[in-house]
Amino acid sequence: MRKKICVVTGGRAEYGLLYPLLQKIKAKKSFDLSVVATGMHLEKAFGLTYREIEKDGFKIREKVSLRLVDDSPAGILRSMGLALAGFGEALKRIKPDLVLVLGDRFEIFCAATAAHVSRIPLVHIHGGESTEGAFDDAFRHAITKMSIIHFTSAKKYRNRVIQLGEDPRRVFNVGALGLDNIKQLPLLDKKKVEDKFRFKFKKHNLLVTYHPVTLENDRQGKGFAELLKVLDRRPDTLLIFTKANADTNGRVINRMIDDYVNRNADKAVAFAALGRVGYLSTMKYVEAVVGNSSSGIIEASSFKIGTINIGDRQKGRIQADSVINCGTTAAEITDAFRKLYSPEFQKKLNAVRSPYGDGKTADRMVQVLESIPLKGLLKKSFHDLR
């Protein structure tokens, strides 16, 4: 009997990571794949990226709209209410054997909750990680406690999931899916990147992604404003901004990006979404990823480029030697750039190795999903450490 697997995706970055796994699930005759699109995928402000899913050949079985018109705490809570009801109805119609989710965002937490209440076994990817600057950290660990199968990206994270009381026999350290894309996708050459996105690379090039630090009440985007001050002082540098997620105060960041690009059209461009291939292809030709995105921690090291990781949003993640951590003041960010362009650091980049696996993560996940028996697969106990 084919296993009915429901995969939930809420945004461009998460879908990009899920893509190699979705491909392999779809290709297996032993699986019946259902994709549920929600969150930013369905919003014009974030690029209506559900179209990318369809363009890639995946049929979207259900769309759960969250009406992301307000990124205040009250607005996000309203969206969470819609999410719980919407996922409950969608799962009732799909009747999957397994629900698979990745990460830690609030809409993914709601999908996990709906699966748990519906008594559908939950599979969680990227559990056990820590991001101290975001309230997503608590969502991630809560999803772990509702899940029965766990795919972690590093040994340390597997140990943490077990520490949370999960059965070691159901916690699998498989690596990070982001490396599968780098190893397997046909990335664009430099000229094709320029033609596709209508910009010209300069002598220096930076990929900038900055998300709100949701545990801080930075309604004015002060940390991002400090970064813009530093970027202003970088001559002959193309700044390629990708916009913030639908987090609390995310629209503040995005308005600041738009204002900056309008004032600096000769050196800055911005995109709601570059797409999976476009984002990685662009990363290949820049000198560094700047901001506080997980892609700077997980994917960038595979391209032998540096990362300037600002503030606490990614604090706690395992990092390669290509990552430079700094505070949020202009002086601290300036010091980080000084280190980035130093001959010593640039020389060190050639020897950098990713701590997140070998690019064969999706294959390992599929093997586990095929081998797991469905009978009796329900969360019943807490595993005590001895």
HUBELSUL-V498795 format. One record per residue. N is the residue number from 1. RES is the residue in one letter. OMEGA is omega in whole degrees, -180 to 180 (* if undefined). D_CENTER is the distance of its C-alpha to the mean C-alpha in Angstrom with 2 decimals. Layout:
n	res	omega	d_center
N	RES	OMEGA	D_CENTER
N	RES	OMEGA	D_CENTER
This chain:
n	res	omega	d_center
1	M	-179	32.61
2	R	176	29.20
3	K	180	26.26
4	K	-177	24.63
5	I	178	20.85
6	C	180	18.88
7	V	-179	15.15
8	V	176	13.41
9	T	-174	10.59
10	G	-178	10.06
11	G	-172	8.25
12	R	-174	7.94
13	A	-179	4.45
14	E	178	4.44
15	Y	178	8.02
16	G	178	7.92
17	L	-177	6.96
18	L	-172	9.53
19	Y	-178	12.02
20	P	178	14.13
21	L	177	14.54
22	L	178	15.54
23	Q	-175	17.98
24	K	176	19.60
25	I	-180	19.95
26	K	-176	21.51
27	A	-177	23.86
28	K	178	25.17
29	K	-179	28.35
30	S	-178	27.87
31	F	171	24.87
32	D	-172	24.81
33	L	170	21.36
34	S	178	20.58
35	V	175	17.45
36	V	179	16.93
37	A	-177	15.16
38	T	171	14.76
39	G	-175	13.55
40	M	178	12.57
41	H	-171	13.45
42	L	-175	17.01
43	E	179	17.48
44	K	-178	19.39
45	A	-179	18.10
46	F	171	14.56
47	G	-179	16.12
48	L	-171	16.95
49	T	173	14.31
50	Y	179	15.80
51	R	177	18.32
52	E	178	16.06
53	I	-179	15.72
54	E	179	19.51
55	K	179	20.17
56	D	175	18.57
57	G	177	21.20
58	F	176	19.53
59	K	178	21.60
60	I	-176	19.97
61	R	-179	22.14
62	E	172	21.33
63	K	180	19.81
64	V	-177	19.37
65	S	180	19.72
66	L	180	18.81
67	R	-175	20.72
68	L	-178	18.32
69	V	-174	21.24
70	D	-178	21.20
71	D	171	18.47
72	S	177	21.05
73	P	179	20.95
74	A	179	23.60
75	G	178	21.81
76	I	177	18.63
77	L	175	21.05
78	R	179	22.80
79	S	179	19.68
80	M	176	19.10
81	G	177	22.71
82	L	-179	22.32
83	A	-179	19.31
84	L	180	21.39
85	A	-178	24.33
86	G	179	22.55
87	F	178	20.72
88	G	179	24.05
89	E	-179	25.93
90	A	-180	23.52
91	L	177	23.62
92	K	180	27.37
93	R	-176	27.74
94	I	-178	25.55
95	K	-178	26.91
96	P	172	24.38
97	D	-180	25.11
98	L	170	21.53
99	V	-178	18.41
100	L	-180	15.11
101	V	179	11.83
102	L	166	8.46
103	G	-160	7.15
104	D	-176	8.93
105	R	-174	9.19
106	F	180	12.88
107	E	177	13.15
108	I	174	11.81
109	F	179	14.34
110	C	177	16.93
111	A	179	16.46
112	A	179	16.89
113	T	179	19.88
114	A	178	21.43
115	A	-178	21.25
116	H	-180	22.75
117	V	179	25.53
118	S	179	26.19
119	R	175	26.66
120	I	-179	24.23
121	P	-174	22.77
122	L	177	19.05
123	V	-175	16.81
124	H	178	13.75
125	I	178	11.09
126	H	172	9.78
127	G	175	12.61
128	G	-179	14.80
129	E	-178	12.48
130	S	175	13.46
131	T	-167	12.17
132	E	-176	15.59
133	G	-176	15.10
134	A	177	13.24
135	F	174	14.85
136	D	180	11.67
137	D	179	13.12
138	A	177	16.01
139	F	-178	14.18
140	R	-178	12.47
141	H	176	15.99
142	A	177	17.64
143	I	176	15.66
144	T	-177	16.81
145	K	176	20.32
146	M	-174	20.30
147	S	-179	19.09
148	I	174	21.58
149	I	-174	19.73
150	H	174	17.07
151	F	-178	15.07
152	T	-174	14.17
153	S	180	12.94
154	A	-178	15.99
155	K	180	19.48
156	K	-178	19.15
157	Y	175	16.43
158	R	180	18.70
159	N	-180	21.53
160	R	177	19.84
161	V	177	19.17
162	I	177	22.84
163	Q	178	23.83
164	L	175	22.47
165	G	-179	25.11
166	E	-178	23.54
167	D	-179	25.82
168	P	-180	25.23
169	R	-179	26.32
170	R	178	23.24
171	V	-172	20.62
172	F	176	19.61
173	N	-172	18.14
174	V	-175	16.79
175	G	-176	14.41
176	A	-179	10.83
177	L	-179	10.30
178	G	180	8.88
179	L	176	12.50
180	D	180	14.02
181	N	-178	13.07
182	I	-178	14.62
183	K	-167	17.63
184	Q	-176	18.28
185	L	173	17.41
186	P	-177	20.35
187	L	-177	19.06
188	L	173	21.19
189	D	-172	23.90
190	K	-179	24.29
191	K	180	26.79
192	K	175	24.79
193	V	180	21.79
194	E	-179	24.40
195	D	-177	26.08
196	K	-174	23.08
197	F	171	21.69
198	R	169	25.17
199	F	178	24.98
200	K	175	26.75
201	F	178	25.42
202	K	177	27.57
203	K	176	28.91
204	H	-176	25.80
205	N	-179	22.28
206	L	174	19.14
207	L	-171	15.59
208	V	175	14.83
209	T	-176	11.68
210	Y	179	12.63
211	H	176	11.37
212	P	174	14.06
213	V	-164	14.87
214	T	176	15.48
215	L	175	18.02
216	E	-179	20.09
217	N	-177	22.24
218	D	-177	21.69
219	R	-178	22.76
220	Q	-180	24.06
221	G	-175	21.08
222	K	179	23.36
223	G	179	20.86
224	F	177	19.56
225	A	177	23.24
226	E	178	24.06
227	L	-180	21.57
228	L	177	23.17
229	K	-178	26.55
230	V	-180	25.73
231	L	177	24.30
232	D	-174	27.55
233	R	-176	29.51
234	R	-179	27.97
235	P	176	30.42
236	D	-178	29.85
237	T	173	26.05
238	L	179	23.85
239	L	-179	20.93
240	I	-178	18.12
241	F	164	16.08
242	T	-168	12.91
243	K	-175	13.07
244	A	175	11.51
245	N	178	9.81
246	A	176	12.45
247	D	174	12.86
248	T	-180	16.38
249	N	177	17.94
250	G	180	15.19
251	R	175	18.09
252	V	179	20.04
253	I	-176	17.67
254	N	176	17.69
255	R	178	21.48
256	M	176	21.87
257	I	-180	20.01
258	D	179	22.30
259	D	-178	25.34
260	Y	-179	24.67
261	V	178	24.26
262	N	-180	27.40
263	R	-174	29.33
264	N	-175	28.14
265	A	-180	27.97
266	D	-175	29.49
267	K	-176	26.61
268	A	174	23.43
269	V	-178	21.41
270	A	-178	18.50
271	F	172	16.29
272	A	178	14.49
273	A	176	12.71
274	L	-174	13.73
275	G	-175	12.68
276	R	-179	11.29
277	V	-178	14.60
278	G	-178	15.29
279	Y	-179	12.33
280	L	178	12.99
281	S	178	16.68
282	T	179	16.69
283	M	-177	15.06
284	K	-172	17.92
285	Y	176	20.53
286	V	-179	19.61
287	E	-179	20.91
288	A	167	17.93
289	V	-175	14.49
290	V	178	15.40
291	G	-180	13.84
292	N	-180	11.44
293	S	177	7.91
294	S	180	6.31
295	S	176	7.05
296	G	180	10.51
297	I	-171	10.73
298	I	-173	9.63
299	E	-168	10.45
300	A	-177	13.03
301	S	179	15.62
302	S	177	16.16
303	F	-179	17.59
304	K	176	19.87
305	I	-178	18.88
306	G	174	18.56
307	T	169	15.97
308	I	-176	17.28
309	N	-170	15.18
310	I	173	16.77
311	G	-170	17.53
312	D	-173	16.30
313	R	-180	12.76
314	Q	-178	11.59
315	K	-180	15.09
316	G	178	15.59
317	R	172	13.10
318	I	-175	15.09
319	Q	171	15.54
320	A	-180	17.51
321	D	179	20.57
322	S	-176	18.99
323	V	175	17.29
324	I	179	19.61
325	N	179	19.06
326	C	176	21.04
327	G	-172	21.97
328	T	179	21.67
329	T	-180	25.21
330	A	-180	26.29
331	A	-179	28.43
332	E	179	25.72
333	I	177	23.37
334	T	177	26.48
335	D	179	27.19
336	A	177	23.74
337	F	179	24.46
338	R	178	27.87
339	K	-179	26.51
340	L	-175	24.00
341	Y	178	26.96
342	S	179	29.42
343	P	-178	31.03
344	E	-179	30.37
345	F	-179	26.58
346	Q	177	26.48
347	K	-178	28.68
348	K	-177	26.50
349	L	-178	23.46
350	N	-177	25.40
351	A	-176	25.40
352	V	175	21.76
353	R	179	20.26
354	S	176	16.74
355	P	-171	16.79
356	Y	171	14.18
357	G	-169	16.62
358	D	179	18.37
359	G	178	16.37
360	K	-174	18.11
361	T	-177	15.66
362	A	179	15.93
363	D	180	19.71
364	R	180	19.83
365	M	-179	17.93
366	V	178	20.34
367	Q	179	23.27
368	V	-178	22.48
369	L	178	21.95
370	E	-172	25.26
371	S	-176	27.13
372	I	176	26.25
373	P	-178	29.22
374	L	-176	28.59
375	K	178	31.88
376	G	-176	31.66
377	L	178	27.86
378	L	-178	27.58
379	K	-177	26.50
380	K	-170	29.83
381	S	175	29.93
382	F	-179	28.61
383	H	179	28.81
384	D	173	30.75
385	L	179	30.52
386	R	*	33.95
